Amino acid sequence: MAERDGRPIGFVQLLDAAAEPTRYWGDVSAGVWAIDIWIGAEGDRGRGDGMRMLRAAVRRCVEHHGATEVLVDPLAANVRAHRFYRRAGFVPVGPRRFGGDDCLVHRYTPGS
């Protein structure tokens, strides 16, 4: 949970994509982790909190869990999110349908 001045503004979830029991990410190799990240209210966006949250989450995946890749799956229509992830070093790897949602999967590879 991320807070600003004691007020919750966002949430990050880390997930071992290879060990996830529902196989949401499909058949991925050991060492692949995934991130879900949300920033709540529109007024809380654009202040750098999301980037700090994302960098901390990626660092934790890599340094504490030995991640070789980190994935994220923003909605395909969320162009703002695509720019955000690209600024953080993620690379789009292709469209994917998750449940009823059309997403654009992005991958971060440490050291690239």
C-alpha positions, -999 to 999 in steps of 0.1 A, spaced: 0 0 0 14 34 -9 4 65 11 8 102 8 5 122 40 -10 92 57 -37 87 31 -37 56 8 -31 65 -28 -21 33 -44 -13 -4 -42 13 -28 -57 11 -65 -58 41 -88 -67 34 -122 -81 56 -152 -89 42 -157 -124 57 -192 -128 42 -204 -95 8 -187 -97 -17 -215 -93 -43 -203 -118 -16 -201 -145 -29 -166 -153 4 -157 -171 5 -190 -190 35 -212 -193 63 -190 -181 98 -199 -169 109 -199 -133 122 -164 -124 94 -146 -142 75 -123 -118 45 -100 -125 33 -67 -110 -1 -52 -105 -1 -16 -97 -29 9 -91 -30 46 -83 -64 55 -71 -78 90 -77 -70 110 -108 -56 138 -85 -30 114 -71 -16 107 -106 12 125 -123 31 132 -91 58 106 -94 44 82 -68 36 56 -94 71 56 -107 86 53 -72 62 24 -65 70 7 -97 108 10 -93 106 -3 -57 84 -32 -68 108 -41 -97 138 -38 -74 121 -61 -48 113 -87 -76 149 -87 -88 169 -83 -55 147 -103 -31 132 -129 -55 158 -133 -82 134 -123 -110 149 -126 -145 119 -108 -160 90 -87 -147 57 -86 -165 27 -62 -164 -5 -63 -183 -22 -29 -187 -54 -27 -208 -46 -23 -245 -66 10 -245 -47 25 -217 -21 45 -237 -11 65 -207 0 33 -189 19 21 -219 40 53 -219 45 50 -181 59 15 -184 81 23 -214 96 53 -194 104 27 -167 123 4 -191 95 -20 -199 91 -32 -235 58 -41 -251 58 -78 -260 23 -82 -275 -14 -82 -270 -31 -108 -249 -66 -114 -238 -70 -120 -200 -105 -130 -192 -127 -104 -210 -99 -78 -211 -77 -70 -241 -43 -62 -226 -8 -52 -239 18 -72 -220 51 -54 -212 83 -69 -200 112 -56 -179 145 -75 -182 170 -65 -155 202 -52 -170 187 -43 -203 
